[in-house]
Amino acid sequence: MDYAESKPSQVRELIRNGIIEGPTTGMCNGYAQGNLVILPEELSWDFLLFCQRNPRSCPLLEVSDAGSRSFPQTAKGSDITKDIPRYRIYENGICTGESTDISSQFEEYQKIKGRLISFLIGCSFSFEAELLEAGIPVRQIEEGVNVPMYNTNIPCISAGVFSGTMVVSMRPIPHDKVPMAVAVTASMPKVHGAPIHIGYPEFIGIENIKEPDYGDPVTIKEGEVPVFWPCGVTPQAVLMNSRPSFAMTHAPGHMFITDVKNTILKYS
């Protein structure tokens, strides 16, 4: 079923009820999507500082109250632990499992060890409707797969216990439409903004464009250029590098869909 024209609250309810379990690319056109990071309260200041120092890859949309399971400013009535199709759980930087519902893990941790704080980070899925509106193809939507994402050698600015390198998402763009793709996405800095790199993947440490580190490979046609945007999966690479005792995130490509219109985020 095509959920491109659905309302975010409707899609979140379908996700919460286990009806939608796949990537959210192409869903709820016109509405911002976000990446999720959940951390113990004692690590929240370091991570907030990390986001402030790395706004291209970690543009903050909202931070929850300590212990809360909702993002009331961007999605009233939401449940952070159930409204994403798939989550990942990390212990000491190692992904120990995936789940479609982390409510029990969230409550159990808080009962035993202390409060958790959730961070909502802008996602490049949000600008894809704008690209399509401008006549620019979005290949993973065409092919019905997850966006390809890659680890890079681009360093992030460290903050407290958190350090690592940027993850990027890639979309093949016809060479004559690259300037328009740059202009369209540059107007939306809260969802990663303009590309961080164009062409020459080896220059940013990507050895094989056909083998993404996250997501799925897509077709790059003749006359197209691989264009790379900062990606909200960066915190997951940073978690694996920095090894905090506990964290939970979305699974790559499985995003939190907000009630915020993309137009509100332009130039913000």
N, C-alpha and C positions, 0 to 999 in steps of 0.2 A: 504494500500500500504506500502511496506517495503522501508524506506528511509535510510537504513543502509549504502548504497554505494553512496548516493547522495552527491553533493557538498554543502558546507555550504551556499554559495550565492543563490543556487537554493532553498534550504529549507527556508532560510530567506524570499525569495520572496513569496513562498507559504504561509508562516505564515503572511506576510504583507497583502496578498490578502485574508486572512480569510479561506484558504483551509485547513491548519493545525491548529487545536485548542487544541490538546491534549498534554500529556507529551512528552518530547523529548528524553526519554531514548532509547538507541539503534539507534539513528539517526546519520548519518555522521560519521561512524566509523573512528577513527584515528584523529579526530579533537576535540579540547578542547571546552567544554561547560562552561558557566559561570552563576553565580547568579547575580542579579541586586539589587542595593540599590540606590535610588534617594533621596537626601536631600537638604534642603535650604543651601545656601553657608555659612551662619553663623555657621552651625553645622558640616561643612565638615572637619575642622581640628580635632575636637574631634573624628569623626568617622575614619579618617585616622589613628590617633593615636591608636584607638581601634583595627583596623586591624593589625597594626604593632605589637601590644602587644599580639595579638591572631592569629598568622599566621597559626595554624593548622586548625582552623575553618573558618578563613577569609583571605585566601591567595590572595592578590591583583594581578589581571592580567592587569588592566588598570583603570585609573581615567580620566574622561572627562574634557575638558576645561569648565569653568563656563558658563552655559547657552547653551552648545552644546547638540545636540541630537544624536551624533555619537561617536563610539569608533574607530577612524581611525587607531590606531596601530594594533588592533586585528581583525577588520572587516571593511575594507574600503568600504565606501558607505552605511554603516548601518544606521538605524534609531532606536535608543534606545526605542522609544515610540511605535513602531509598529512591531518590529522583534522578539517579544516573544509571544508565543501563548496565555498567560493569565497573567494579572498583578493584584496586590493588592494595594489598596489605604488605607493609615493609617492617622487618625487624632487623636492627643493626645493618641497615642498608641493603638487605636481601629481600626480594619479593618472595614472600612465603605463601601467597595464595591470591586468588581472585574470587570475587563474589558479586552477586547482583543485589545484595542487601547487606549493609554493614552495621545495622542498628544494634545488633547484639554485641558486636565487638566494641562499638562506640560506648555503649552503656556499661559493659563489663570493665573496660579500661577505667572509666571515670569512677566507678564504684571502688576499685582497688587502688588505683595509682594517682588519680587527680584529673583535673579538668582538661578538656581538649579545646583547641581553637581552630576554626576552619577558615581557609583563605580561598577566595574566588578570583581567578586570574583570567584575563581576557583571552579569547581564542580566535584564531584566524578563520575558523568556519564562519564567523560573523560577517566577514567581508565578501564571502563568496557570492551572495545574492547580488551585491553591488558589481562584482566582476561580470556576472552573467548579464545584468542589466546593461552594462557597457559593451556587450557583445564579445566578451572575452571568455573562452571555454574554460571549464573547470573539470579536468579529466577524471578525477576520482568519482565525481557525481555522474559523469557520462558512463563510466564503467561499473558503477555500483559497488565500489570498494572503499576502503579506508585510505586516507591521505598518506603518502609516503613521508616518513620522518627519519632524520639522520643525526647521529652524534657528529660533532665537529671539533675542530681545534681552536675555535673562537673562545677565549677565556672570559668567564664572568668575573665580576668584582666580588671578592669574598666579603663575608660579613659574619662575625662570630664563628660558629662551628660550620657554617655552610660555604662550600666552595665547589668549583667544577667548571665545565665548559657548556656552551650553548647547544641546544638541540634546534634543528630547523625543519620546517615542512617545505615540501617542494611541489610546485605546479608547473607543468610545461606550458609555455606561453608562445604563440606565434611571434616571430621576431619583430614584426611590424606593430604588434600590439603591446610590446613590453613597456614603452613609455606611458601608455594609458593605464596599464596594470599598476605601475609605480604610482601614478597620480591618484588613482582610485583608492588604493590602500593607504597611501600617505595621509589621507584625510581622516583616518581612523586609528590614531595612536593607541587608544585604549584596548584595541584588539590586534596589537603588534605593529600596525602601521606599514611603512614602506618595506620592501625587501632589504635584507641584510647583505645579499650577494646575488649576482646574476652570472650564469654560465660557469664554466671551469670549476666543477665540483671538487676536483683534486686540490685546489688552492685552499679550501677550508677543511681538508682532511677526509673527504668522502672518497673512498677508494673505488667503490662500485655502485654507480647510480641505480643499477638494477636490483640491488639488494639492500633495501632500507632497514634500519635498525628497529623501527617501529612501523606499524601500518603495512600497507601493501604496495608492491610495485605498480606503476602505471605506464601506459604507452607514451613514449616521446616520439612524435611524428617528425618527418623531414620538415625542416624550416622552423622548428620550435626550439626554444631555449629553456633549459631548466632554471627556474627562478626560485630563490630560497628566502623564506620569511622566518623570523624568530618564532619559536614555538613554545607553548605552555607546557610541553613535556620536559622542558629544561629542569624544572624542580625535581623530577623523578631521577634524572641523571645526576643531579646534585645530591639527592638523598643517597643514591648508591655510592657516590664518592665520599660523602661526609659521614655516613653510617650513624644516624641518630637511632636511639633504642627502639623507637616506634613511630610509624607514620602510616597514614592511609591516603590514597589518591584515587582519581578516576583512572580507568584503563585508557591508554592512548586512543583517541578518536571517539571515545564515549563521553560526551560532554554534559554539563549542566545547562539547561536551556532557561534563560531568564525571561522576565516580562519587559525588559528594557529594549526599546527600539534602537536599532543601529544609528538612526539619524541623530539621536540624543548624544551618542558617543563621538560624533564627528567633531574633530578639532577640540575635544575636551581635554 
